[in-house]
Amino acid sequence: MRRFAAWATRSKIKINFRSLRWRIATFYALLLLGVVAAVAVVLTVQLRSIVLDTARVQADQIGSEISRQVRGTSALNAIGDTLGPYDALTLPGNLDRYSSPTTYVEIDNAQGYPIGKSSNMGGATFDRSPDPRPSTVVDSDEHTRLGEVLVRDELVQYPGVALIVKVGEGVQLYDEMLDRVSGLLALVLVLAAIVVLAGSFALASSAIEPINRLIAAMRGIGSEQLHRRLNWPKSRHDELGTLAQTFDAMLGRLEEAFARERQFISDASHELKTPLTIINANAQMLERWADRDPKLRAESLHAIASESASLARMVNGMLVLAKAESGDAIPREPVEFGAIVEEAARLAEPRAAELGLTLRFERHSEGPLVVLGDANLLRQLFTNLIDNAIKFTERGKIELELSRSDGRAVVEISDTGIGIDDDSLERVFDRFYRTDKSRNRQVPGTGLGLAIVRSIVRVHDGSVAARRNAAGGALFRVTLPLLEG
């Protein structure tokens, strides 16, 4: 291991097994080496089985041939023309025709004593035949002075005589061949290990390198560089390409969110600056001349109270907006939507009547309209829309219409007020945005009402849109999904 570490150091290969690259390389290397080793073991076992089967077939062929000749079934009596089978088999050298460097032949009498054998057996003999015999032909594996031998033992009977023909096939040469094959397999395994290790590292490197480039690019992007993008080629359709495109999309969303937050802080500072300045100026006047000028004292106190109330409304609006934008943090439950809209309209009627306005609510859908949401936020939603309509309508009427369409509840709020400029239709829901017609400070408001409306609608998976009313004034359309069943 030390030698490998020293070699890796000289080769400038950084080994860090906590690295994904090395873990992938190690996993693939071990997996492939395990497969190669398993294949090598299976091949060795199967090859030995084939070799032993070959040895048994060899012994069976020779034993069967001798048995046929003993019984006189051969076309030519290869044992001898004049001698009987018994004498021919026991004649010295006669059995050598069946032997080979790995094949041994022995003939025993019926009592199991050797009466003839091939000369290559020397002084060795096979084990005595089992008594009683389980069958005519018995196969066994014997360890003799000749080494390990597969022995075929057959009882051959012919008129008046019974002989036992034993043919043994030595496995020593087969074992030597298997050893050579095993050596070759071991060499192949070593070479395969080297190739697999190199290939696994190369494969892991090719897979990890794009990730390293992504990491380097991501590290270079801070909160002040959200405009930067990875800009990977869109032709790359693998997981890394998807990751890069997703990261770019996330940067875009973060950039927009940061821009909105910066704009929010800027707008909030601007909106808070005016009432705070008025409060401070009137407080200074009270400090200097309150005792000398009762009228000035009364006016200053009234201004401070008015601007403090405006600040309170603005802060409350920010809190509601923050809650509406918190998403999953809002608890939801089934609520009857129609009752909420009707309640908001009923509570606003006295305020509209004080200004000489008519407020009318119409429901065009029978049965309950149930939505999943927060009842207080939904009530705030329509209170803001109705207040907005009352604020910008000098004379005429305000109408609320509730209906059902394609599994959604639809509420349209129209008025006969000053309407909305075409340029402002897309921005009326922005925080602190006020149209040119509403910038007059005589028109009350914090510029957060419609922003709150949009956030509440979004958190309830609905939509809200504004447009100019054909009869004059403005029209707001809110749709929310119904909870069916």
Beta strands, then each sheet from edge to edge (+ up, - down):
strand 1: 103-109
strand 2: 114-117
strand 3: 137-144
strand 4: 147-158
strand 5: 161-170
strand 6: 333-336
strand 7: 358-363
strand 8: 370-373
strand 9: 397-405
strand 10: 408-415
strand 11: 463-468
strand 12: 474-481
sheet 1: 2+ 1- 5+ 4- 3+
sheet 2: 6+ 8-
sheet 3: 7+ 9+ 10- 12+ 11-
end
